[in-house]
């Protein structure tokens, strides 16, 4: 039986140096791609997850403080405003008047306005009045009043 390194004894000095250099390179590459690169990837992944979690916590705290500061009527007005924006309407003014939420919005399509009014009426206060007027060739001005006393 030959010892494992007996092959090296048959090589010339120059070939042994080249074999040693290539062995060191192979071990170095194996360490780099086997240990260092996965470790750095795991570190960057953990940092991005921590940053995302910190942003989520900050957003949740901000939302919680918004909710705790606002009165129920202000939260309702904010929900109506967000609903209008989600339906593609431009909110011009939103205010509370004698227990009613009055929104003035602009839109290019009456279909969007009616869809928003129907959706908002089912999720918030009932729609008391809706006035739609054409302000330009492609623009509609809308005033919607939501109140607990539908007439």
C-alpha positions as CSV (number, residue, x, y, z in Angstrom):
1,X,0.0,0.0,0.0
2,X,1.2,3.4,-0.9
3,X,0.6,6.3,1.5
4,X,-1.8,8.9,0.1
5,X,0.9,11.4,-0.7
6,X,3.2,9.0,-2.5
7,X,1.9,10.4,-5.8
8,X,3.5,13.7,-5.0
9,X,6.9,12.0,-4.5
10,X,6.8,11.0,-8.2
11,X,6.3,14.6,-9.3
12,X,9.1,17.0,-10.1
13,X,9.7,20.0,-7.8
14,X,8.0,22.3,-10.2
15,X,4.9,20.1,-10.5
16,X,4.7,19.8,-6.6
17,X,4.7,23.7,-6.4
18,X,1.9,23.9,-9.0
19,X,-0.1,21.1,-7.2
20,X,0.4,22.9,-3.9
21,X,-0.7,26.3,-5.4
22,X,-3.8,24.7,-7.0
23,X,-4.6,22.9,-3.8
24,X,-4.5,26.1,-1.8
25,X,-6.7,27.8,-4.5
26,X,-9.2,25.0,-4.3
27,X,-9.4,25.1,-0.5
28,X,-9.6,28.9,-0.6
29,X,-12.5,28.8,-3.1
30,X,-14.3,26.1,-1.2
31,X,-14.0,28.2,2.0
32,X,-15.2,31.3,0.2
33,X,-18.2,29.8,-1.6
34,X,-18.9,27.2,1.1
35,X,-18.7,29.4,4.3
36,X,-18.2,33.1,3.7
37,X,-20.7,33.8,0.9
38,X,-23.6,32.0,2.6
39,X,-22.8,33.7,5.9
40,X,-22.8,37.2,4.2
41,X,-26.0,36.4,2.4
42,X,-27.6,35.3,5.7
43,X,-26.4,38.5,7.4
44,X,-27.8,40.8,4.7
45,X,-31.1,38.9,4.7
46,X,-31.3,39.3,8.4
47,X,-30.6,43.0,8.2
48,X,-33.3,43.5,5.6
49,X,-35.8,41.5,7.6
50,X,-35.0,43.6,10.7
51,X,-35.3,46.8,8.7
52,X,-38.6,45.7,7.3
53,X,-39.9,44.7,10.8
54,X,-38.8,48.1,12.2
55,X,-40.6,49.9,9.5
56,X,-43.7,47.8,10.0
57,X,-43.6,48.5,13.8
58,X,-43.2,52.2,13.1
59,X,-46.1,52.2,10.7
60,X,-48.3,50.3,13.2
61,X,-47.4,52.7,15.9
62,X,-48.2,55.7,13.6
63,X,-51.5,54.1,12.7
64,X,-52.3,53.4,16.3
65,X,-51.6,57.0,17.3
66,X,-53.7,58.3,14.5
67,X,-56.6,56.1,15.6
68,X,-56.3,57.0,19.3
69,X,-56.0,60.8,18.6
70,X,-59.0,61.0,16.3
71,X,-62.6,61.1,17.4
72,X,-65.0,58.6,15.8
73,X,-66.3,61.2,13.5
74,X,-62.8,62.1,12.3
75,X,-62.0,58.4,11.8
76,X,-65.2,58.1,9.7
77,X,-64.2,61.2,7.6
78,X,-60.7,59.8,7.1
79,X,-62.2,56.4,6.0
80,X,-64.5,58.2,3.5
81,X,-61.6,60.2,2.2
82,X,-59.5,57.1,1.7
83,X,-62.4,55.3,0.0
84,X,-62.8,58.2,-2.4
85,X,-59.1,58.2,-3.2
86,X,-59.2,54.4,-3.7
87,X,-62.0,54.8,-6.3
88,X,-59.9,57.3,-8.3
89,X,-61.6,60.5,-7.1
90,X,-59.6,63.6,-6.2
91,X,-60.7,64.8,-2.7
92,X,-60.9,68.6,-2.7
93,X,-62.4,69.1,0.7
94,X,-63.6,67.0,3.6
95,X,-65.3,68.3,6.7
96,X,-67.6,67.5,9.5
97,X,-70.8,69.7,9.6
98,X,-73.3,69.2,12.4
99,X,-72.7,65.4,12.7
100,X,-72.6,65.0,8.9
101,X,-69.6,64.2,6.8
102,X,-69.4,66.5,3.7
103,X,-66.9,65.7,1.0
104,X,-66.2,67.6,-2.2
105,X,-64.4,65.6,-4.8
106,X,-63.6,65.8,-8.5
107,X,-63.6,63.0,-11.0
108,X,-63.6,62.5,-14.8
109,X,-66.1,59.7,-14.7
110,X,-69.6,59.7,-13.2
111,X,-69.3,55.9,-13.0
112,X,-66.4,56.2,-10.5
113,X,-68.5,58.7,-8.5
114,X,-71.5,56.4,-8.3
115,X,-69.4,53.4,-7.5
116,X,-67.7,55.3,-4.6
117,X,-71.0,56.6,-3.3
118,X,-72.6,53.2,-3.2
119,X,-69.6,51.6,-1.6
120,X,-69.2,54.4,1.0
121,X,-72.9,54.4,1.8
122,X,-72.7,50.7,2.7
123,X,-69.6,51.0,4.9
124,X,-70.1,54.3,6.6
125,X,-73.0,56.6,7.3
126,X,-75.9,56.5,4.8
127,X,-75.6,58.9,1.9
128,X,-77.9,61.8,2.5
129,X,-77.3,63.8,-0.6
130,X,-75.2,63.7,-3.8
131,X,-74.8,66.6,-6.1
132,X,-72.9,66.2,-9.4
133,X,-72.0,69.2,-11.6
134,X,-69.9,69.4,-14.7
135,X,-67.1,71.9,-14.2
136,X,-65.2,71.4,-17.5
137,X,-65.2,69.3,-20.6
138,X,-63.8,66.3,-18.7
139,X,-64.3,67.2,-15.0
140,X,-67.1,66.6,-12.6
141,X,-67.5,68.3,-9.2
142,X,-69.2,66.2,-6.6
143,X,-70.6,67.1,-3.2
144,X,-71.6,64.2,-1.1
145,X,-73.1,64.4,2.4
146,X,-73.2,61.4,4.7
147,X,-75.4,61.6,7.7
148,X,-77.0,59.3,10.3
149,X,-80.3,61.0,9.5
150,X,-81.0,59.9,5.9
151,X,-83.8,61.9,4.3
